[in-house]
């Protein structure tokens, strides 16, 4: 199954080296799938490793620069807002796992330096683990949402990707006789991970919509209650004014009657 897909891509692109680079840039697949695919196309392992690493490395600085601006731009449009928020929440959740409890505390001085080192190590280890959804795409997103500086983020992602590539290349070299089976298993895992990612994103979108609707309803109810209270205050003021007016009239009448009585007595 995977052989046919790779062959179709080869025929479409017409160059095995370029095919390897392009495969390594695909989310979830990345370098982890590009190296075995390149080896099955007859490319030497070390060259496959270099091409796949270079292709996936191109993605990192682009993501680090545009991910947040793109998500913020999507939030401006109602049709994309829920999706953008769901994606951001997912990456923030992974980022908090990398940071641990220290991500929610105020730190100063030496603690901040230690936290930054922890961030760098966390991004490196995350990307270095050679399984789907721990590659350059997700690693760059995590580095963005833990506010790791651009150059440190890129270096850690590249080093982690280098380590993952070395592990995958060694495994592919020693298991070359089973490469087609490995690729089939990897392809199935990628499909399952993709479906899981889509499902989780949709669930978060629905949850965000419900929360937004609830917040909107609460805001509307609060406004209605304020309007009712203002109306009641106005009514009470009117009633009080009418009572004061009536009392004033009675007082004036009583005063006039008293004056008339006094004049008659005189």
PyMOL commands that set and color helices and strands:
alter all, ss='L'
color gray80, all
select helices_A, chain A and resi 2-13+16-24+30-40+45-75+78-104+110-128+136-145+150-174+176-265
alter helices_A, ss='H'
color red, helices_A
deselect
rebuild
show_as cartoon
